[in-house]
């Protein structure tokens, strides 16, 4: 893959991560700090999922910046986001299994989050290994 194309892919992925993070911070912040309207917006939410996603949104932005800069640490943050999001998703599954209330949109959102970060971290790992082979 040529240098220009790699820069373009990094820019697209980084902007996606930043945008996703900004939306996560905005919606999570509204649900957490928006009073009655925020709670109604959130519906039947699991507080631990809401708090995790809100905090993780800031790391999405940081990871996105790292991806754009093509910094090596972006892989570590992306992989950590994939792992921790998956662990929270598993805990959320237990929450559902125990009969606790939940929103189906949370299941969809957590699925998208897990896939997003696993795909990004897989791409970054592939790119790093490819770079090591050509060095």
N, C-alpha and C positions, 0 to 999 in steps of 0.2 A: 504494500500500500504506500502511495507516495506521501510526502510530507504535507502537502497542501490538503489532501483528502483527510489525513489524520487530524489536522487542525480543524477542519470543517466538522467532522464527526464529533470531536471533543466540544466544539462550540455548541452544536445542536444538543448533545447529551447534557452538557452543563446547563444550558438554558432551560431544558426540560426539568432538570433537577431543581433549579432555582425557582422556576414557576410552580412546580409541584409543592415545593417547600413553602412558598409565599401563600398559596391557596390553603395549605394545611394549617399554617400559623393563623391565617385570617379566620377560617371556619372554626378551628379549635379554640381560638381566643374568644370568638363570639359565643360559642357554646359554654365556655368556662366563665367568662366575665361579662356576658351580655344580659345578665339578670334573667327575669322571667322569659323574655323573648328568646334569649340564648338557650335556655333550658327547653323551651318548646321546640326550637329549631333542632336541638340535639335528639329529642325524642327519648326512647328507652335506651339510654347509653350505659356502657360499662365505664365507670370513672377511670379505672386504670388504663383502659384503651385510649380514652380521650386525652388523659394527661400525657401518656407516652407519645401519642401522635403529635400533640401540640409541641412538646419538647423536641421530638425528632424532626419536626419541620425546620427548626433552626439548623440542625445538622444537615438536612437536605440542601439548604442554601450554601453552607460551608463546603459540602461535598461538590456541589455544582461549580463553585468557584475553583476548587481544586482540579476538577475535571477540565474546565476551560483552560486553566494554567498548565495542564498536563503534569501536575505535581504527583510524585509517587505516593504521597500520603492520601490522595483521593481514593486509591484502591482500598486502603485500610478502613477508611470511614465508610465507603460504599459497602464493603463486606460486612462491617459491624452493623450497619443499618439493615442489611439483608437478614443477618442472623437474629438480631434483637427483635426485628419486626416479626419474624417467623415465631420466635418464642412467645411474644405477646399474642400472636394469632392463635397459637396452641392453647395458651391460658384462656383466651377468649372462647375457644372451642369447649374447654372444660366448663367455663361460665355458662355457656348455652346448655351443655349436657346436664348441668345441675338444675336446670329449669329457670334460670335467671332471665329477666326480660332483656331483649336486645332488638336492634334494628337490622333488618336484612341488608340494608345499604352498607352497614358496617362490615358484613361478611364480604361483600363485593369490594369495598374500599381496601380492606386488609389484603385481599387476594391481589388486587392491582399493585399495592405497595410492595408486597413480597416479590411478585414477578418483576416489577420495575427495578428493584435494587439487586435481585439476583442476576438479571440480565446485564445491568450496568457493571456489576462487579465481575461477572464472567467475561465481558468484553474487555474490561481493563486488565484483568489477569492474563487473558489471551494476548493482548497487546504488549504487556510487560514481558511475557515469555518469548514472544516473537522478537522483541527488541534484543533480549539477551542472546538469542540464537544468532542474530546477525551482527552482534558486537564482536 
